[in-house]
Every structure is written in structure tokens, then in C-alpha cells.
Amino acid sequence: MTWRGDMWWRFAEPAYWWMSAMLALWLVFFLMLFVAEPLFLHRRMANSTTPERDFRTMVIVHRILSVFALATTLGAMAGAHGLI
């Protein structure tokens, strides 16, 4: 949509912070799903001597990313409706 609407300038505007946050969030999830997980996370979890600690760490990271995703979604909704 950004390309189709020629809205690249929005990434440079502070009022559209949520677009940069959304891009960063998608990039993090992309890297986790398609780079980190297949390359080393599966092997690390299979060979782990402390799987409980590794799982706890993954849950904490997931919760942090979920809070970031919620803030980004709320900011995008507010920005799309002109509230920000």
C-alpha cells in the first residue's frame, strides 16, 4: 500500500511513527521465523541442557514483542483515524 499510494514520505514524518514501528516489528518477526529459527534455534533447543530456562527466555521475548505489537497496533489505529 505504501508503494501503491506513494506514501514513502510518511517514514520520515514523526507523526507517522507507527509506520516505522510496524516495519520494524514485521522485520523482527520475519527474521525470527525465517532466519533465526531455521538456522539455529531448532538445533539449540534440541541440544539444550536447560530447556526450561530457554523456554522461559523465549516466553519473555515473546511477551515483549507482543507489547510492542499492541502499542504499534494502537498507534496505527489512532494514526489512521487522525487522532495522532
DRENBA-475914 format. One record per residue (C-alpha): residue number from 1; chain; x, y, z. Coordinates in Angstrom, 1 decimal. Each point is the difference from the previous one (the first is absolute). Layout:
% residues N
<rec><i>NUM</i><ch>A</ch><c1>X</c1><c2>Y</c2><c3>Z</c3></rec>
...
This chain:
% residues 84
<rec><i>1</i><ch>A</ch><c1>0.0</c1><c2>0.0</c2><c3>0.0</c3></rec>
<rec><i>2</i><ch>A</ch><c1>2.9</c1><c2>2.3</c2><c3>0.7</c3></rec>
<rec><i>3</i><ch>A</ch><c1>1.4</c1><c2>-0.5</c2><c3>-3.4</c3></rec>
<rec><i>4</i><ch>A</ch><c1>-3.4</c1><c2>0.1</c2><c3>-1.8</c3></rec>
<rec><i>5</i><ch>A</ch><c1>-1.0</c1><c2>3.3</c2><c3>1.8</c3></rec>
<rec><i>6</i><ch>A</ch><c1>3.5</c1><c2>1.5</c2><c3>-0.3</c3></rec>
<rec><i>7</i><ch>A</ch><c1>0.1</c1><c2>0.6</c2><c3>3.8</c3></rec>
<rec><i>8</i><ch>A</ch><c1>3.7</c1><c2>-0.6</c2><c3>0.6</c3></rec>
<rec><i>9</i><ch>A</ch><c1>0.3</c1><c2>3.5</c2><c3>1.4</c3></rec>
<rec><i>10</i><ch>A</ch><c1>-2.0</c1><c2>-1.1</c2><c3>3.1</c3></rec>
<rec><i>11</i><ch>A</ch><c1>3.0</c1><c2>-1.9</c2><c3>1.3</c3></rec>
<rec><i>12</i><ch>A</ch><c1>1.8</c1><c2>3.3</c2><c3>0.4</c3></rec>
<rec><i>13</i><ch>A</ch><c1>-2.8</c1><c2>1.7</c2><c3>1.9</c3></rec>
<rec><i>14</i><ch>A</ch><c1>0.0</c1><c2>-0.3</c2><c3>3.8</c3></rec>
<rec><i>15</i><ch>A</ch><c1>-3.8</c1><c2>0.0</c2><c3>0.0</c3></rec>
<rec><i>16</i><ch>A</ch><c1>0.0</c1><c2>-3.3</c2><c3>-1.9</c3></rec>
<rec><i>17</i><ch>A</ch><c1>2.3</c1><c2>-1.8</c2><c3>2.5</c3></rec>
<rec><i>18</i><ch>A</ch><c1>-2.3</c1><c2>-3.0</c2><c3>-0.1</c3></rec>
<rec><i>19</i><ch>A</ch><c1>0.9</c1><c2>-0.7</c2><c3>-3.6</c3></rec>
<rec><i>20</i><ch>A</ch><c1>3.7</c1><c2>-0.4</c2><c3>0.9</c3></rec>
<rec><i>21</i><ch>A</ch><c1>-1.0</c1><c2>-2.0</c2><c3>3.1</c3></rec>
<rec><i>22</i><ch>A</ch><c1>-2.1</c1><c2>-2.3</c2><c3>-2.1</c3></rec>
<rec><i>23</i><ch>A</ch><c1>2.8</c1><c2>-0.5</c2><c3>-2.5</c3></rec>
<rec><i>24</i><ch>A</ch><c1>2.5</c1><c2>-0.7</c2><c3>2.9</c3></rec>
<rec><i>25</i><ch>A</ch><c1>-2.5</c1><c2>-2.5</c2><c3>1.5</c3></rec>
<rec><i>26</i><ch>A</ch><c1>-0.5</c1><c2>-1.8</c2><c3>-3.2</c3></rec>
<rec><i>27</i><ch>A</ch><c1>3.7</c1><c2>-0.1</c2><c3>-0.6</c3></rec>
<rec><i>28</i><ch>A</ch><c1>0.6</c1><c2>-1.5</c2><c3>3.5</c3></rec>
<rec><i>29</i><ch>A</ch><c1>-2.6</c1><c2>-2.7</c2><c3>-0.6</c3></rec>
<rec><i>30</i><ch>A</ch><c1>1.3</c1><c2>-0.8</c2><c3>-3.5</c3></rec>
<rec><i>31</i><ch>A</ch><c1>3.5</c1><c2>-0.4</c2><c3>1.4</c3></rec>
<rec><i>32</i><ch>A</ch><c1>-1.2</c1><c2>-2.2</c2><c3>2.8</c3></rec>
<rec><i>33</i><ch>A</ch><c1>-2.2</c1><c2>-2.2</c2><c3>-2.1</c3></rec>
<rec><i>34</i><ch>A</ch><c1>2.1</c1><c2>-0.4</c2><c3>-3.2</c3></rec>
<rec><i>35</i><ch>A</ch><c1>3.6</c1><c2>0.6</c2><c3>1.2</c3></rec>
<rec><i>36</i><ch>A</ch><c1>0.6</c1><c2>-0.6</c2><c3>3.7</c3></rec>
<rec><i>37</i><ch>A</ch><c1>-2.4</c1><c2>-2.9</c2><c3>0.5</c3></rec>
<rec><i>38</i><ch>A</ch><c1>1.1</c1><c2>-2.2</c2><c3>-2.9</c3></rec>
<rec><i>39</i><ch>A</ch><c1>3.7</c1><c2>0.8</c2><c3>0.2</c3></rec>
<rec><i>40</i><ch>A</ch><c1>0.7</c1><c2>-0.5</c2><c3>3.7</c3></rec>
<rec><i>41</i><ch>A</ch><c1>-3.0</c1><c2>0.1</c2><c3>2.4</c3></rec>
<rec><i>42</i><ch>A</ch><c1>-1.2</c1><c2>-3.5</c2><c3>-0.9</c3></rec>
<rec><i>43</i><ch>A</ch><c1>3.4</c1><c2>-1.5</c2><c3>0.5</c3></rec>
<rec><i>44</i><ch>A</ch><c1>0.6</c1><c2>2.0</c2><c3>3.2</c3></rec>
<rec><i>45</i><ch>A</ch><c1>-3.3</c1><c2>-1.1</c2><c3>1.5</c3></rec>
<rec><i>46</i><ch>A</ch><c1>0.6</c1><c2>-3.7</c2><c3>-1.0</c3></rec>
<rec><i>47</i><ch>A</ch><c1>3.5</c1><c2>0.0</c2><c3>1.6</c3></rec>
<rec><i>48</i><ch>A</ch><c1>-0.8</c1><c2>2.2</c2><c3>3.0</c3></rec>
<rec><i>49</i><ch>A</ch><c1>1.1</c1><c2>-1.1</c2><c3>3.4</c3></rec>
<rec><i>50</i><ch>A</ch><c1>-2.4</c1><c2>2.5</c2><c3>1.6</c3></rec>
<rec><i>51</i><ch>A</ch><c1>-3.2</c1><c2>-0.1</c2><c3>-2.1</c3></rec>
<rec><i>52</i><ch>A</ch><c1>-2.1</c1><c2>1.5</c2><c3>2.8</c3></rec>
<rec><i>53</i><ch>A</ch><c1>2.2</c1><c2>3.1</c2><c3>0.1</c3></rec>
<rec><i>54</i><ch>A</ch><c1>0.1</c1><c2>0.3</c2><c3>-3.8</c3></rec>
<rec><i>55</i><ch>A</ch><c1>-3.8</c1><c2>-0.2</c2><c3>-0.1</c3></rec>
<rec><i>56</i><ch>A</ch><c1>-0.4</c1><c2>2.6</c2><c3>2.7</c3></rec>
<rec><i>57</i><ch>A</ch><c1>2.3</c1><c2>2.3</c2><c3>-1.9</c3></rec>
<rec><i>58</i><ch>A</ch><c1>-2.1</c1><c2>-0.6</c2><c3>-3.2</c3></rec>
<rec><i>59</i><ch>A</ch><c1>-3.2</c1><c2>0.8</c2><c3>1.9</c3></rec>
<rec><i>60</i><ch>A</ch><c1>1.5</c1><c2>3.3</c2><c3>1.3</c3></rec>
<rec><i>61</i><ch>A</ch><c1>1.1</c1><c2>1.0</c2><c3>-3.5</c3></rec>
<rec><i>62</i><ch>A</ch><c1>-3.4</c1><c2>-0.9</c2><c3>-1.4</c3></rec>
<rec><i>63</i><ch>A</ch><c1>-1.7</c1><c2>2.1</c2><c3>2.7</c3></rec>
<rec><i>64</i><ch>A</ch><c1>2.2</c1><c2>3.0</c2><c3>-0.7</c3></rec>
<rec><i>65</i><ch>A</ch><c1>-0.7</c1><c2>-0.3</c2><c3>-3.7</c3></rec>
<rec><i>66</i><ch>A</ch><c1>-3.7</c1><c2>-0.3</c2><c3>0.7</c3></rec>
<rec><i>67</i><ch>A</ch><c1>-0.1</c1><c2>3.2</c2><c3>2.0</c3></rec>
<rec><i>68</i><ch>A</ch><c1>2.0</c1><c2>1.7</c2><c3>-2.8</c3></rec>
<rec><i>69</i><ch>A</ch><c1>-2.6</c1><c2>-1.3</c2><c3>-2.5</c3></rec>
<rec><i>70</i><ch>A</ch><c1>-2.9</c1><c2>1.2</c2><c3>2.1</c3></rec>
<rec><i>71</i><ch>A</ch><c1>1.5</c1><c2>3.5</c2><c3>0.3</c3></rec>
<rec><i>72</i><ch>A</ch><c1>0.7</c1><c2>0.0</c2><c3>-3.8</c3></rec>
<rec><i>73</i><ch>A</ch><c1>-3.6</c1><c2>-1.1</c2><c3>-0.8</c3></rec>
<rec><i>74</i><ch>A</ch><c1>-1.6</c1><c2>2.6</c2><c3>2.3</c3></rec>
<rec><i>75</i><ch>A</ch><c1>2.3</c1><c2>2.7</c2><c3>-1.5</c3></rec>
<rec><i>76</i><ch>A</ch><c1>-0.9</c1><c2>-1.1</c2><c3>-3.5</c3></rec>
<rec><i>77</i><ch>A</ch><c1>-3.8</c1><c2>0.0</c2><c3>0.8</c3></rec>
<rec><i>78</i><ch>A</ch><c1>0.3</c1><c2>3.5</c2><c3>1.6</c3></rec>
<rec><i>79</i><ch>A</ch><c1>2.1</c1><c2>1.3</c2><c3>-2.8</c3></rec>
<rec><i>80</i><ch>A</ch><c1>-2.3</c1><c2>-1.4</c2><c3>-2.7</c3></rec>
<rec><i>81</i><ch>A</ch><c1>-2.9</c1><c2>1.8</c2><c3>1.7</c3></rec>
<rec><i>82</i><ch>A</ch><c1>1.8</c1><c2>3.3</c2><c3>0.3</c3></rec>
<rec><i>83</i><ch>A</ch><c1>0.3</c1><c2>-0.2</c2><c3>3.8</c3></rec>
<rec><i>84</i><ch>A</ch><c1>3.8</c1><c2>0.4</c2><c3>0.0</c3></rec>
